[in-house]
């Protein structure tokens, strides 16, 4: 791994930490509204599956050791073990899934790149929801339907907008990033 890749990985981990701080607590859910989904999906789109996943693994590991990078300037294993831990642990997998669109974002015609990026971003979102709601159900001792009602349904529309925004940014930026690698 060269210096440029390490810089991009660190940058996307930092972007995710900043996106986590734009948090709005919801009175009916232990899961706050944040911009993390945007950062996770964008990480995959821009870095590809391997390095997108690495960036999110760095983010989760930095938070797990206690650096306050999670929503609300929190960190530590207690957050990982808490109700939102499944969402956090899903980020490397979700970034890898979104990263499957990275090649299309660079090489495909714009419309096809946007569609493919959006589809893979939605697949990444499904990973986040599946792991997050499952963990929320177990950690908060909620029935699965209640976990979905509190940890998925209130976020779907906003998260789809974030995926669309990430696709637009990636399709616009990916060619410049690819050219800088040459």
Secondary structure, 3 states (H helix, E strand, C coil): CCHHHHHHHHHHHHHHHHHHHCCECCCCCCCCECCHHHHHHHHHHHHHHHHHHHHHHHHHHHHHCCCCCECCCECCHHHHHCCCHHHHHHHHHHHHHHHHHHHHHHHCCHHHHHHHHHHHHHHHHHHHHHHHHHHHHHHCCCCHHHHHHHHCHHHHHHHHHHHHHHHHHHHHHHHHHHHHHC
